[in-house]
Amino acid sequence: MKSSRTDQREAAKRAALNALKRARRAAEAAGVPLSEWEGEFLGSVEGRVTTYGRAFADPEKGQAGSALSMLQGVKLKEITAKAKGKPAPKGMRRTPFNKK
């Protein structure tokens, strides 16, 4: 019998991979061009989650059972909002990633 901890990690991994794929598909479907950096970000994070089960190594950057760090989650939400044609969620407009 599998432990619930393994199941939680697998669920977090699947959720992160699905969110990354949804963001990329939404941008393509809407015809919204992603910057070169955003495309590389989605690809590299997807690769790390697939290979290691999570995209960050430092436990201070995210929760123990999470597949994405806090800042990776914020950037993913920004890309998804951009793809949907909505402004970035409140409080996310001034991150180091989207300087204006």
C-alpha positions in Angstrom: 0.0 0.0 0.0 1.3 3.4 -0.9 1.7 6.1 1.7 -0.4 9.1 1.5 2.7 11.3 1.3 3.7 9.8 -2.0 0.1 10.2 -3.3 0.2 13.9 -2.2 3.5 14.5 -4.0 2.2 12.8 -7.2 -1.0 14.8 -7.0 1.0 18.1 -6.6 3.2 17.0 -9.6 0.2 16.3 -11.8 -1.5 19.5 -10.8 1.6 21.6 -11.6 2.1 19.9 -15.0 -1.5 20.4 -15.9 -1.4 24.1 -14.9 1.7 24.6 -17.0 0.1 22.9 -20.0 -3.1 24.9 -19.5 -1.2 28.2 -19.5 0.6 27.4 -22.7 -2.5 26.1 -24.5 -4.5 29.2 -23.4 -1.9 31.5 -24.8 -1.8 29.6 -28.1 -5.6 29.4 -28.4 -6.0 33.1 -27.7 -3.1 34.0 -30.1 -1.3 35.8 -27.3 2.4 35.8 -28.0 4.5 34.8 -25.0 7.8 36.4 -24.5 10.9 34.3 -25.1 11.5 34.3 -21.4 8.0 33.1 -20.6 8.3 30.3 -23.1 11.6 29.2 -21.6 10.1 29.5 -18.1 7.2 27.2 -18.9 9.5 24.7 -20.6 12.2 24.6 -18.0 9.7 24.4 -15.1 7.8 21.6 -16.8 11.1 19.7 -17.4 12.2 20.0 -13.7 8.7 18.9 -12.4 8.7 15.9 -14.8 12.3 14.9 -13.8 12.4 15.7 -10.1 8.8 15.9 -9.1 9.2 19.6 -8.1 10.8 22.7 -9.7 12.8 24.0 -6.8 15.3 22.6 -4.3 15.3 25.2 -1.5 12.6 24.3 1.1 12.4 28.0 2.1 11.0 28.9 -1.3 7.9 26.9 -1.1 5.8 24.4 0.9 7.1 20.9 1.4 4.5 19.1 -0.7 4.3 21.7 -3.4 5.8 21.2 -6.9 6.2 24.9 -7.6 7.9 27.6 -5.5 5.8 30.6 -4.4 7.3 32.9 -7.1 7.0 30.2 -9.8 3.3 30.0 -8.9 2.9 33.8 -9.1 4.6 33.9 -12.5 2.4 31.0 -13.7 -0.7 33.0 -12.6 0.6 36.1 -14.5 1.1 34.1 -17.7 -2.4 32.6 -17.4 -4.0 36.0 -16.9 -2.0 37.4 -19.9 -3.3 34.5 -22.0 -6.9 35.2 -20.9 -6.6 38.9 -21.7 -7.0 39.9 -18.1 -4.8 42.1 -16.0 -2.5 40.4 -13.6 -4.2 39.6 -10.3 -4.1 42.3 -7.7 -0.9 42.4 -5.8 1.0 40.6 -8.6 1.6 43.6 -10.8 5.0 44.5 -9.5 7.1 41.4 -9.3 10.8 41.2 -10.4 9.6 39.3 -13.5 7.3 41.9 -15.0 9.1 45.2 -14.6 7.2 48.1 -16.1 
